[in-house]
């Protein structure tokens, strides 16, 4: 398996596990009777730090295991795969954000109904997490596209 | 004097005769974005901060209607512009994208992706602590517009300056 493909596998797995943990916790917190903003911000910061640390450690580990591959510059194939993946990710992110800009006003307008007596401060928190989820999905689409192209071997 | 086009891409060959189709298409898209969403943000800029920063009753539907009008204007400009440039250069419009076109499209999308990511980090992770209501929605929309303009701007610059993506 190519070094860059291993890196993408590692990054994808890390993203799925850490952001999966964060969003699962966020949805659980929303369903709870009381939403603790401080705890959720803490989890978010932890997720960002953990993601950074794990990915750096992973990159160092992979580079140590195959130093020659790690030093090799990206070839035409690697660059082409990356550009194709960026297009897929950009289209995904644009679509998700455009959808959110339409849904967000409706979410705000109907907030009193779905909040069920909880504070209105939850609305921007939900919207910001939806934006964050869009970023994560776009990154996963980018990784999945690169992995698909490497697997297909074209 | 004859021009040797044997090692030119279709876009370069098209550029010999005039503006490449894909560059014209990018200009049309820029015009649609600037007129449609420029108009939207110009109206928004005239509204008092307490309206944009809060959620006064009834404003949601009005702003939503304004956004819909801006999107329709954008789509109308893009549709009419695309039809016009297709009519003026039908052969270019039918030509499939070559390697350079694909590289330029990929590079521009990569730049736009990072612009949008940066915008979303600001909108999604900073603004909730400093802003409320429509301000967040408008900032997200603004990030999309800036990212799209970065994409089309890169495409136009690439064709005009002879970049290869």
Interface residues (C-beta under 8 A of the other chain):
Chain A: X44 X80 X82 X83 X84 X86 X87 X89 X90 X91 X93 X94 X97 X98 X100 X101 X102 X104 X105 X106 X108 X109 X124 X125 X127 X128 X129 X131 X132 X134 X135 X138 X142
Chain B: X55 X60 X61 X63 X64 X67 X102 X103 X105 X106 X107 X109 X110 X112 X113 X116 X117 X120 X121 X123 X124 X125 X127 X128 X131 X132 X133 X134 X136 X137 X140 X141 X143 X144 X147 X148 X151 X165
